[in-house]
Amino acid sequence: MAEDPAQLRGYLNLMFIARCLERVGDHATNIAEDSVYAVAAEDIRHQHTAEDRSFSEAN
């Protein structure tokens, strides 16, 4: 950004777009989790694999 200040507005727009896309993904995940719960009565939120747990314990 410091090398090309004329493009700053474009860079900021890309950052805002990325943030909004992340929120869309989060909402889609929530809808999918709610759908699974409605159909199968199974709560699948916050499930971690054994690999996730071993990584978090190592750090």
CHARMM-style PDB file with segment names, atoms N, HN, CA, C and O in Angstrom:
ATOM      1  N   MET     1       0.816  -1.185   0.000  1.00  0.00      PROA
ATOM      2  CA  MET     1       0.000   0.000   0.000  1.00  0.00      PROA
ATOM      3  C   MET     1       0.865   1.257   0.000  1.00  0.00      PROA
ATOM      4  O   MET     1       0.533   2.237  -0.666  1.00  0.00      PROA
ATOM      5  N   ALA     2       1.947   1.237   0.725  1.00  0.00      PROA
ATOM      6  HN  ALA     2       2.217   0.440   1.266  1.00  0.00      PROA
ATOM      7  CA  ALA     2       2.804   2.412   0.792  1.00  0.00      PROA
ATOM      8  C   ALA     2       3.475   2.681  -0.546  1.00  0.00      PROA
ATOM      9  O   ALA     2       3.819   3.822  -0.854  1.00  0.00      PROA
ATOM     10  N   GLU     3       3.662   1.633  -1.342  1.00  0.00      PROA
ATOM     11  HN  GLU     3       3.383   0.706  -1.092  1.00  0.00      PROA
ATOM     12  CA  GLU     3       4.325   1.793  -2.631  1.00  0.00      PROA
ATOM     13  C   GLU     3       3.410   2.412  -3.677  1.00  0.00      PROA
ATOM     14  O   GLU     3       3.890   3.014  -4.638  1.00  0.00      PROA
ATOM     15  N   ASP     4       2.086   2.273  -3.505  1.00  0.00      PROA
ATOM     16  HN  ASP     4       1.695   1.785  -2.725  1.00  0.00      PROA
ATOM     17  CA  ASP     4       1.143   2.774  -4.502  1.00  0.00      PROA
ATOM     18  C   ASP     4      -0.069   3.400  -3.816  1.00  0.00      PROA
ATOM     19  O   ASP     4      -1.142   2.797  -3.793  1.00  0.00      PROA
ATOM     20  N   PRO     5       0.088   4.599  -3.258  1.00  0.00      PROA
ATOM     21  CA  PRO     5      -1.009   5.217  -2.508  1.00  0.00      PROA
ATOM     22  C   PRO     5      -2.235   5.532  -3.362  1.00  0.00      PROA
ATOM     23  O   PRO     5      -3.330   5.691  -2.824  1.00  0.00      PROA
ATOM     24  N   ALA     6      -2.073   5.624  -4.668  1.00  0.00      PROA
ATOM     25  HN  ALA     6      -1.183   5.495  -5.106  1.00  0.00      PROA
ATOM     26  CA  ALA     6      -3.217   5.897  -5.542  1.00  0.00      PROA
ATOM     27  C   ALA     6      -4.201   4.737  -5.539  1.00  0.00      PROA
ATOM     28  O   ALA     6      -5.379   4.927  -5.840  1.00  0.00      PROA
ATOM     29  N   GLN     7      -3.741   3.554  -5.209  1.00  0.00      PROA
ATOM     30  HN  GLN     7      -2.783   3.400  -4.965  1.00  0.00      PROA
ATOM     31  CA  GLN     7      -4.584   2.360  -5.205  1.00  0.00      PROA
ATOM     32  C   GLN     7      -5.172   2.055  -3.829  1.00  0.00      PROA
ATOM     33  O   GLN     7      -5.807   1.017  -3.644  1.00  0.00      PROA
ATOM     34  N   LEU     8      -4.967   2.945  -2.870  1.00  0.00      PROA
ATOM     35  HN  LEU     8      -4.452   3.788  -3.020  1.00  0.00      PROA
ATOM     36  CA  LEU     8      -5.407   2.698  -1.498  1.00  0.00      PROA
ATOM     37  C   LEU     8      -6.906   2.411  -1.424  1.00  0.00      PROA
ATOM     38  O   LEU     8      -7.326   1.485  -0.732  1.00  0.00      PROA
ATOM     39  N   ARG     9      -7.709   3.197  -2.131  1.00  0.00      PROA
ATOM     40  HN  ARG     9      -7.368   3.950  -2.693  1.00  0.00      PROA
ATOM     41  CA  ARG     9      -9.161   2.990  -2.101  1.00  0.00      PROA
ATOM     42  C   ARG     9      -9.521   1.583  -2.600  1.00  0.00      PROA
ATOM     43  O   ARG     9     -10.383   0.920  -2.023  1.00  0.00      PROA
ATOM     44  N   GLY    10      -8.872   1.138  -3.654  1.00  0.00      PROA
ATOM     45  HN  GLY    10      -8.172   1.677  -4.124  1.00  0.00      PROA
ATOM     46  CA  GLY    10      -9.122  -0.207  -4.171  1.00  0.00      PROA
ATOM     47  C   GLY    10      -8.719  -1.288  -3.187  1.00  0.00      PROA
ATOM     48  O   GLY    10      -9.417  -2.291  -3.034  1.00  0.00      PROA
ATOM     49  N   TYR    11      -7.588  -1.082  -2.520  1.00  0.00      PROA
ATOM     50  HN  TYR    11      -7.021  -0.267  -2.644  1.00  0.00      PROA
ATOM     51  CA  TYR    11      -7.139  -2.054  -1.525  1.00  0.00      PROA
ATOM     52  C   TYR    11      -8.112  -2.143  -0.354  1.00  0.00      PROA
ATOM     53  O   TYR    11      -8.422  -3.232   0.129  1.00  0.00      PROA
ATOM     54  N   LEU    12      -8.588  -0.988   0.094  1.00  0.00      PROA
ATOM     55  HN  LEU    12      -8.337  -0.103  -0.298  1.00  0.00      PROA
ATOM     56  CA  LEU    12      -9.557  -0.983   1.193  1.00  0.00      PROA
ATOM     57  C   LEU    12     -10.855  -1.667   0.782  1.00  0.00      PROA
ATOM     58  O   LEU    12     -11.451  -2.403   1.569  1.00  0.00      PROA
ATOM     59  N   ASN    13     -11.291  -1.424  -0.450  1.00  0.00      PROA
ATOM     60  HN  ASN    13     -10.807  -0.827  -1.090  1.00  0.00      PROA
ATOM     61  CA  ASN    13     -12.505  -2.099  -0.938  1.00  0.00      PROA
ATOM     62  C   ASN    13     -12.328  -3.608  -0.947  1.00  0.00      PROA
ATOM     63  O   ASN    13     -13.248  -4.345  -0.593  1.00  0.00      PROA
ATOM     64  N   LEU    14     -11.148  -4.073  -1.349  1.00  0.00      PROA
ATOM     65  HN  LEU    14     -10.400  -3.474  -1.636  1.00  0.00      PROA
ATOM     66  CA  LEU    14     -10.890  -5.517  -1.332  1.00  0.00      PROA
ATOM     67  C   LEU    14     -10.934  -6.075   0.086  1.00  0.00      PROA
ATOM     68  O   LEU    14     -11.427  -7.182   0.301  1.00  0.00      PROA
ATOM     69  N   MET    15     -10.426  -5.322   1.048  1.00  0.00      PROA
ATOM     70  HN  MET    15     -10.025  -4.423   0.873  1.00  0.00      PROA
ATOM     71  CA  MET    15     -10.464  -5.778   2.438  1.00  0.00      PROA
ATOM     72  C   MET    15     -11.903  -5.861   2.942  1.00  0.00      PROA
ATOM     73  O   MET    15     -12.266  -6.813   3.632  1.00  0.00      PROA
ATOM     74  N   PHE    16     -12.722  -4.863   2.600  1.00  0.00      PROA
ATOM     75  HN  PHE    16     -12.427  -4.089   2.040  1.00  0.00      PROA
ATOM     76  CA  PHE    16     -14.125  -4.877   3.025  1.00  0.00      PROA
ATOM     77  C   PHE    16     -14.881  -6.025   2.357  1.00  0.00      PROA
ATOM     78  O   PHE    16     -15.716  -6.672   2.990  1.00  0.00      PROA
ATOM     79  N   ILE    17     -14.591  -6.279   1.084  1.00  0.00      PROA
ATOM     80  HN  ILE    17     -13.913  -5.754   0.569  1.00  0.00      PROA
ATOM     81  CA  ILE    17     -15.233  -7.387   0.372  1.00  0.00      PROA
ATOM     82  C   ILE    17     -14.860  -8.712   1.020  1.00  0.00      PROA
ATOM     83  O   ILE    17     -15.715  -9.577   1.209  1.00  0.00      PROA
ATOM     84  N   ALA    18     -13.581  -8.872   1.361  1.00  0.00      PROA
ATOM     85  HN  ALA    18     -12.886  -8.169   1.207  1.00  0.00      PROA
ATOM     86  CA  ALA    18     -13.136 -10.113   2.005  1.00  0.00      PROA
ATOM     87  C   ALA    18     -13.841 -10.314   3.336  1.00  0.00      PROA
ATOM     88  O   ALA    18     -14.243 -11.429   3.668  1.00  0.00      PROA
ATOM     89  N   ARG    19     -13.993  -9.243   4.095  1.00  0.00      PROA
ATOM     90  HN  ARG    19     -13.666  -8.337   3.826  1.00  0.00      PROA
ATOM     91  CA  ARG    19     -14.674  -9.343   5.391  1.00  0.00      PROA
ATOM     92  C   ARG    19     -16.137  -9.735   5.201  1.00  0.00      PROA
ATOM     93  O   ARG    19     -16.663 -10.565   5.941  1.00  0.00      PROA
ATOM     94  N   CYS    20     -16.786  -9.140   4.215  1.00  0.00      PROA
ATOM     95  HN  CYS    20     -16.358  -8.465   3.614  1.00  0.00      PROA
ATOM     96  CA  CYS    20     -18.192  -9.471   3.957  1.00  0.00      PROA
ATOM     97  C   CYS    20     -18.343 -10.914   3.482  1.00  0.00      PROA
ATOM     98  O   CYS    20     -19.292 -11.595   3.870  1.00  0.00      PROA
ATOM     99  N   LEU    21     -17.426 -11.381   2.654  1.00  0.00      PROA
ATOM    100  HN  LEU    21     -16.655 -10.828   2.339  1.00  0.00      PROA
ATOM    101  CA  LEU    21     -17.487 -12.769   2.196  1.00  0.00      PROA
ATOM    102  C   LEU    21     -17.284 -13.741   3.357  1.00  0.00      PROA
ATOM    103  O   LEU    21     -17.893 -14.810   3.391  1.00  0.00      PROA
ATOM    104  N   GLU    22     -16.434 -13.370   4.296  1.00  0.00      PROA
ATOM    105  HN  GLU    22     -15.940 -12.501   4.268  1.00  0.00      PROA
ATOM    106  CA  GLU    22     -16.247 -14.211   5.474  1.00  0.00      PROA
ATOM    107  C   GLU    22     -17.548 -14.297   6.276  1.00  0.00      PROA
ATOM    108  O   GLU    22     -17.907 -15.364   6.774  1.00  0.00      PROA
ATOM    109  N   ARG    23     -18.248 -13.174   6.396  1.00  0.00      PROA
ATOM    110  HN  ARG    23     -17.957 -12.307   5.991  1.00  0.00      PROA
ATOM    111  CA  ARG    23     -19.526 -13.175   7.108  1.00  0.00      PROA
ATOM    112  C   ARG    23     -20.560 -14.030   6.375  1.00  0.00      PROA
ATOM    113  O   ARG    23     -21.347 -14.729   7.013  1.00  0.00      PROA
ATOM    114  N   VAL    24     -20.565 -13.981   5.047  1.00  0.00      PROA
ATOM    115  HN  VAL    24     -19.926 -13.413   4.528  1.00  0.00      PROA
ATOM    116  CA  VAL    24     -21.478 -14.819   4.264  1.00  0.00      PROA
ATOM    117  C   VAL    24     -21.196 -16.288   4.555  1.00  0.00      PROA
ATOM    118  O   VAL    24     -22.122 -17.077   4.747  1.00  0.00      PROA
ATOM    119  N   GLY    25     -19.926 -16.652   4.586  1.00  0.00      PROA
ATOM    120  HN  GLY    25     -19.174 -16.011   4.430  1.00  0.00      PROA
ATOM    121  CA  GLY    25     -19.554 -18.029   4.908  1.00  0.00      PROA
ATOM    122  C   GLY    25     -19.985 -18.436   6.301  1.00  0.00      PROA
ATOM    123  O   GLY    25     -20.447 -19.557   6.513  1.00  0.00      PROA
ATOM    124  N   ASP    26     -19.836 -17.527   7.251  1.00  0.00      PROA
ATOM    125  HN  ASP    26     -19.461 -16.617   7.079  1.00  0.00      PROA
ATOM    126  CA  ASP    26     -20.276 -17.816   8.631  1.00  0.00      PROA
ATOM    127  C   ASP    26     -21.785 -18.026   8.688  1.00  0.00      PROA
ATOM    128  O   ASP    26     -22.268 -18.932   9.367  1.00  0.00      PROA
ATOM    129  N   HSD    27     -22.526 -17.182   7.970  1.00  0.00      PROA
ATOM    130  HN  HSD    27     -22.134 -16.446   7.419  1.00  0.00      PROA
ATOM    131  CA  HSD    27     -23.988 -17.332   7.952  1.00  0.00      PROA
ATOM    132  C   HSD    27     -24.396 -18.643   7.280  1.00  0.00      PROA
ATOM    133  O   HSD    27     -25.317 -19.317   7.741  1.00  0.00      PROA
ATOM    134  N   ALA    28     -23.710 -19.004   6.191  1.00  0.00      PROA
ATOM    135  HN  ALA    28     -22.962 -18.456   5.817  1.00  0.00      PROA
ATOM    136  CA  ALA    28     -24.010 -20.263   5.514  1.00  0.00      PROA
ATOM    137  C   ALA    28     -23.750 -21.455   6.436  1.00  0.00      PROA
ATOM    138  O   ALA    28     -24.511 -22.423   6.438  1.00  0.00      PROA
ATOM    139  N   THR    29     -22.679 -21.379   7.211  1.00  0.00      PROA
ATOM    140  HN  THR    29     -22.061 -20.593   7.209  1.00  0.00      PROA
ATOM    141  CA  THR    29     -22.373 -22.433   8.174  1.00  0.00      PROA
ATOM    142  C   THR    29     -23.476 -22.540   9.221  1.00  0.00      PROA
ATOM    143  O   THR    29     -23.912 -23.637   9.572  1.00  0.00      PROA
ATOM    144  N   ASN    30     -23.921 -21.383   9.715  1.00  0.00      PROA
ATOM    145  HN  ASN    30     -23.567 -20.492   9.430  1.00  0.00      PROA
ATOM    146  CA  ASN    30     -24.992 -21.388  10.714  1.00  0.00      PROA
ATOM    147  C   ASN    30     -26.282 -21.982  10.149  1.00  0.00      PROA
ATOM    148  O   ASN    30     -26.970 -22.736  10.838  1.00  0.00      PROA
ATOM    149  N   ILE    31     -26.611 -21.650   8.910  1.00  0.00      PROA
ATOM    150  HN  ILE    31     -26.053 -21.038   8.351  1.00  0.00      PROA
ATOM    151  CA  ILE    31     -27.814 -22.200   8.282  1.00  0.00      PROA
ATOM    152  C   ILE    31     -27.690 -23.709   8.134  1.00  0.00      PROA
ATOM    153  O   ILE    31     -28.646 -24.440   8.397  1.00  0.00      PROA
ATOM    154  N   ALA    32     -26.522 -24.179   7.717  1.00  0.00      PROA
ATOM    155  HN  ALA    32     -25.746 -23.585   7.504  1.00  0.00      PROA
ATOM    156  CA  ALA    32     -26.316 -25.622   7.562  1.00  0.00      PROA
ATOM    157  C   ALA    32     -26.428 -26.337   8.905  1.00  0.00      PROA
ATOM    158  O   ALA    32     -27.042 -27.400   8.991  1.00  0.00      PROA
ATOM    159  N   GLU    33     -25.839 -25.763   9.951  1.00  0.00      PROA
ATOM    160  HN  GLU    33     -25.340 -24.900   9.881  1.00  0.00      PROA
ATOM    161  CA  GLU    33     -25.926 -26.382  11.275  1.00  0.00      PROA
ATOM    162  C   GLU    33     -27.367 -26.425  11.765  1.00  0.00      PROA
ATOM    163  O   GLU    33     -27.799 -27.424  12.340  1.00  0.00      PROA
ATOM    164  N   ASP    34     -28.111 -25.348  11.540  1.00  0.00      PROA
ATOM    165  HN  ASP    34     -27.760 -24.537  11.073  1.00  0.00      PROA
ATOM    166  CA  ASP    34     -29.523 -25.323  11.938  1.00  0.00      PROA
ATOM    167  C   ASP    34     -30.341 -26.341  11.150  1.00  0.00      PROA
ATOM    168  O   ASP    34     -31.255 -26.960  11.693  1.00  0.00      PROA
ATOM    169  N   SER    35     -30.014 -26.516   9.870  1.00  0.00      PROA
ATOM    170  HN  SER    35     -29.270 -26.014   9.429  1.00  0.00      PROA
ATOM    171  CA  SER    35     -30.723 -27.494   9.034  1.00  0.00      PROA
ATOM    172  C   SER    35     -30.483 -28.913   9.530  1.00  0.00      PROA
ATOM    173  O   SER    35     -31.415 -29.712   9.614  1.00  0.00      PROA
ATOM    174  N   VAL    36     -29.236 -29.224   9.857  1.00  0.00      PROA
ATOM    175  HN  VAL    36     -28.479 -28.575   9.788  1.00  0.00      PROA
ATOM    176  CA  VAL    36     -28.920 -30.554  10.377  1.00  0.00      PROA
ATOM    177  C   VAL    36     -29.667 -30.787  11.685  1.00  0.00      PROA
ATOM    178  O   VAL    36     -30.192 -31.875  11.920  1.00  0.00      PROA
ATOM    179  N   TYR    37     -29.713 -29.775  12.526  1.00  0.00      PROA
ATOM    180  HN  TYR    37     -29.286 -28.891  12.335  1.00  0.00      PROA
ATOM    181  CA  TYR    37     -30.412 -29.920  13.809  1.00  0.00      PROA
ATOM    182  C   TYR    37     -31.909 -30.118  13.579  1.00  0.00      PROA
ATOM    183  O   TYR    37     -32.536 -30.927  14.263  1.00  0.00      PROA
ATOM    184  N   ALA    38     -32.488 -29.387  12.623  1.00  0.00      PROA
ATOM    185  HN  ALA    38     -31.978 -28.730  12.068  1.00  0.00      PROA
ATOM    186  CA  ALA    38     -33.925 -29.496  12.359  1.00  0.00      PROA
ATOM    187  C   ALA    38     -34.289 -30.863  11.800  1.00  0.00      PROA
ATOM    188  O   ALA    38     -35.351 -31.396  12.122  1.00  0.00      PROA
ATOM    189  N   VAL    39     -33.436 -31.434  10.977  1.00  0.00      PROA
ATOM    190  HN  VAL    39     -32.573 -31.001  10.715  1.00  0.00      PROA
ATOM    191  CA  VAL    39     -33.734 -32.707  10.328  1.00  0.00      PROA
ATOM    192  C   VAL    39     -33.364 -33.891  11.209  1.00  0.00      PROA
ATOM    193  O   VAL    39     -34.149 -34.828  11.356  1.00  0.00      PROA
ATOM    194  N   ALA    40     -32.163 -33.852  11.800  1.00  0.00      PROA
ATOM    195  HN  ALA    40     -31.525 -33.091  11.680  1.00  0.00      PROA
ATOM    196  CA  ALA    40     -31.649 -35.029  12.504  1.00  0.00      PROA
ATOM    197  C   ALA    40     -31.618 -34.872  14.018  1.00  0.00      PROA
ATOM    198  O   ALA    40     -31.263 -35.814  14.727  1.00  0.00      PROA
ATOM    199  N   ALA    41     -31.982 -33.707  14.523  1.00  0.00      PROA
ATOM    200  HN  ALA    41     -32.271 -32.941  13.948  1.00  0.00      PROA
ATOM    201  CA  ALA    41     -31.932 -33.423  15.966  1.00  0.00      PROA
ATOM    202  C   ALA    41     -30.539 -33.710  16.525  1.00  0.00      PROA
ATOM    203  O   ALA    41     -30.391 -34.232  17.630  1.00  0.00      PROA
ATOM    204  N   GLU    42     -29.524 -33.360  15.738  1.00  0.00      PROA
ATOM    205  HN  GLU    42     -29.643 -32.937  14.840  1.00  0.00      PROA
ATOM    206  CA  GLU    42     -28.132 -33.573  16.135  1.00  0.00      PROA
ATOM    207  C   GLU    42     -27.414 -32.234  16.142  1.00  0.00      PROA
ATOM    208  O   GLU    42     -27.413 -31.520  15.139  1.00  0.00      PROA
ATOM    209  N   ASP    43     -26.811 -31.897  17.255  1.00  0.00      PROA
ATOM    210  HN  ASP    43     -26.811 -32.477  18.069  1.00  0.00      PROA
ATOM    211  CA  ASP    43     -26.083 -30.642  17.371  1.00  0.00      PROA
ATOM    212  C   ASP    43     -24.652 -30.858  16.885  1.00  0.00      PROA
ATOM    213  O   ASP    43     -23.875 -31.558  17.534  1.00  0.00      PROA
ATOM    214  N   ILE    44     -24.307 -30.268  15.760  1.00  0.00      PROA
ATOM    215  HN  ILE    44     -24.938 -29.700  15.233  1.00  0.00      PROA
ATOM    216  CA  ILE    44     -22.980 -30.473  15.188  1.00  0.00      PROA
ATOM    217  C   ILE    44     -22.085 -29.255  15.360  1.00  0.00      PROA
ATOM    218  O   ILE    44     -20.992 -29.205  14.795  1.00  0.00      PROA
ATOM    219  N   ARG    45     -22.529 -28.285  16.124  1.00  0.00      PROA
ATOM    220  HN  ARG    45     -23.416 -28.326  16.583  1.00  0.00      PROA
ATOM    221  CA  ARG    45     -21.720 -27.090  16.333  1.00  0.00      PROA
ATOM    222  C   ARG    45     -20.527 -27.399  17.218  1.00  0.00      PROA
ATOM    223  O   ARG    45     -20.601 -28.241  18.113  1.00  0.00      PROA
ATOM    224  N   HSD    46     -19.433 -26.711  16.958  1.00  0.00      PROA
ATOM    225  HN  HSD    46     -19.373 -26.028  16.231  1.00  0.00      PROA
ATOM    226  CA  HSD    46     -18.223 -26.740  17.787  1.00  0.00      PROA
ATOM    227  C   HSD    46     -17.629 -28.143  17.940  1.00  0.00      PROA
ATOM    228  O   HSD    46     -17.093 -28.485  18.994  1.00  0.00      PROA
ATOM    229  N   GLN    47     -17.726 -28.933  16.904  1.00  0.00      PROA
ATOM    230  HN  GLN    47     -18.161 -28.655  16.048  1.00  0.00      PROA
ATOM    231  CA  GLN    47     -17.091 -30.248  16.947  1.00  0.00      PROA
ATOM    232  C   GLN    47     -15.684 -30.121  16.389  1.00  0.00      PROA
ATOM    233  O   GLN    47     -15.458 -29.451  15.381  1.00  0.00      PROA
ATOM    234  N   HSD    48     -14.748 -30.768  17.054  1.00  0.00      PROA
ATOM    235  HN  HSD    48     -14.931 -31.312  17.873  1.00  0.00      PROA
ATOM    236  CA  HSD    48     -13.356 -30.731  16.631  1.00  0.00      PROA
ATOM    237  C   HSD    48     -12.865 -32.158  16.430  1.00  0.00      PROA
ATOM    238  O   HSD    48     -13.279 -33.082  17.131  1.00  0.00      PROA
ATOM    239  N   THR    49     -11.986 -32.313  15.473  1.00  0.00      PROA
ATOM    240  HN  THR    49     -11.650 -31.563  14.904  1.00  0.00      PROA
ATOM    241  CA  THR    49     -11.390 -33.621  15.245  1.00  0.00      PROA
ATOM    242  C   THR    49     -10.255 -33.830  16.233  1.00  0.00      PROA
ATOM    243  O   THR    49      -9.834 -32.893  16.911  1.00  0.00      PROA
ATOM    244  N   ALA    50      -9.770 -35.037  16.313  1.00  0.00      PROA
ATOM    245  HN  ALA    50     -10.112 -35.798  15.762  1.00  0.00      PROA
ATOM    246  CA  ALA    50      -8.650 -35.329  17.205  1.00  0.00      PROA
ATOM    247  C   ALA    50      -7.417 -34.542  16.778  1.00  0.00      PROA
ATOM    248  O   ALA    50      -6.618 -34.134  17.621  1.00  0.00      PROA
ATOM    249  N   GLU    51      -7.257 -34.326  15.474  1.00  0.00      PROA
ATOM    250  HN  GLU    51      -7.906 -34.657  14.789  1.00  0.00      PROA
ATOM    251  CA  GLU    51      -6.117 -33.558  14.976  1.00  0.00      PROA
ATOM    252  C   GLU    51      -6.196 -32.114  15.455  1.00  0.00      PROA
ATOM    253  O   GLU    51      -5.175 -31.531  15.819  1.00  0.00      PROA
ATOM    254  N   ASP    52      -7.407 -31.521  15.460  1.00  0.00      PROA
ATOM    255  HN  ASP    52      -8.237 -31.995  15.164  1.00  0.00      PROA
ATOM    256  CA  ASP    52      -7.576 -30.158  15.960  1.00  0.00      PROA
ATOM    257  C   ASP    52      -7.201 -30.070  17.425  1.00  0.00      PROA
ATOM    258  O   ASP    52      -6.535 -29.123  17.842  1.00  0.00      PROA
ATOM    259  N   ARG    53      -7.620 -31.045  18.206  1.00  0.00      PROA
ATOM    260  HN  ARG    53      -8.162 -31.815  17.868  1.00  0.00      PROA
ATOM    261  CA  ARG    53      -7.340 -31.022  19.638  1.00  0.00      PROA
ATOM    262  C   ARG    53      -5.845 -31.172  19.902  1.00  0.00      PROA
ATOM    263  O   ARG    53      -5.298 -30.480  20.760  1.00  0.00      PROA
ATOM    264  N   SER    54      -5.184 -32.060  19.181  1.00  0.00      PROA
ATOM    265  HN  SER    54      -5.628 -32.623  18.483  1.00  0.00      PROA
ATOM    266  CA  SER    54      -3.749 -32.264  19.406  1.00  0.00      PROA
ATOM    267  C   SER    54      -2.963 -31.015  19.000  1.00  0.00      PROA
ATOM    268  O   SER    54      -1.957 -30.691  19.631  1.00  0.00      PROA
ATOM    269  N   PHE    55      -3.411 -30.308  17.952  1.00  0.00      PROA
ATOM    270  HN  PHE    55      -4.228 -30.572  17.440  1.00  0.00      PROA
ATOM    271  CA  PHE    55      -2.744 -29.081  17.544  1.00  0.00      PROA
ATOM    272  C   PHE    55      -2.896 -28.002  18.607  1.00  0.00      PROA
ATOM    273  O   PHE    55      -1.930 -27.311  18.930  1.00  0.00      PROA
ATOM    274  N   SER    56      -4.087 -27.852  19.151  1.00  0.00      PROA
ATOM    275  HN  SER    56      -4.872 -28.413  18.889  1.00  0.00      PROA
ATOM    276  CA  SER    56      -4.303 -26.805  20.165  1.00  0.00      PROA
ATOM    277  C   SER    56      -3.577 -27.132  21.463  1.00  0.00      PROA
ATOM    278  O   SER    56      -3.148 -26.219  22.168  1.00  0.00      PROA
ATOM    279  N   GLU    57      -3.430 -28.393  21.791  1.00  0.00      PROA
ATOM    280  HN  GLU    57      -3.778 -29.135  21.218  1.00  0.00      PROA
ATOM    281  CA  GLU    57      -2.718 -28.766  23.008  1.00  0.00      PROA
ATOM    282  C   GLU    57      -1.227 -28.553  22.864  1.00  0.00      PROA
ATOM    283  O   GLU    57      -0.546 -28.257  23.846  1.00  0.00      PROA
ATOM    284  N   ALA    58      -0.700 -28.700  21.635  1.00  0.00      PROA
ATOM    285  HN  ALA    58      -1.253 -28.940  20.837  1.00  0.00      PROA
ATOM    286  CA  ALA    58       0.716 -28.529  21.384  1.00  0.00      PROA
ATOM    287  C   ALA    58       1.128 -27.067  21.483  1.00  0.00      PROA
ATOM    288  O   ALA    58       2.270 -26.760  21.824  1.00  0.00      PROA
ATOM    289  N   ASN    59       0.201 -26.171  21.184  1.00  0.00      PROA
ATOM    290  HN  ASN    59      -0.727 -26.420  20.907  1.00  0.00      PROA
ATOM    291  CA  ASN    59       0.539 -24.738  21.203  1.00  0.00      PROA
ATOM    292  C   ASN    59       0.119 -24.154  22.463  1.00  0.00      PROA
ATOM    293  OT1 ASN    59       0.311 -22.958  22.684  1.00  0.00      PROA
TER     294      ASN     59
END
